């Protein structure tokens, strides 16, 4: 999935953190956790998006499946919301 960066007219930036770009080049960063991807008691993987008022996704058989679901949900639901300040 390509990294999407949204910049509003006031200069607020929102993206799902990735290492494709040196985000520090944009200025001072505020980075916050969007989710927790953890195994459950049966070894299946859960993506808990409660830090951004999202759902719990899963369970998934592989961690990579949970990470993919997390990225897709963030891109469709969280990333498109209006930025709050300079939040990354």
Long-range contacts (C-beta under 8 A, 24 or more apart in sequence): 1-71, 1-72, 1-75, 4-75, 4-79, 6-79, 6-80, 6-83, 7-83, 8-82, 8-83, 11-86, 12-82, 12-83, 12-84, 12-85, 12-86, 12-87, 13-83, 13-86, 13-87, 13-88, 14-79, 14-81, 14-83, 14-87, 14-88, 15-79, 15-88, 16-71, 16-74, 16-75, 16-78, 16-79, 17-88, 23-88, 26-88, 27-86, 28-86, 29-86, 29-88, 30-85, 30-86, 30-87, 30-88, 31-88, 32-87, 34-70, 34-74, 34-78, 35-70, 35-74, 37-63, 37-66, 37-67, 37-70, 39-63, 47-73, 49-73, 49-74, 49-78, 52-78, 54-78
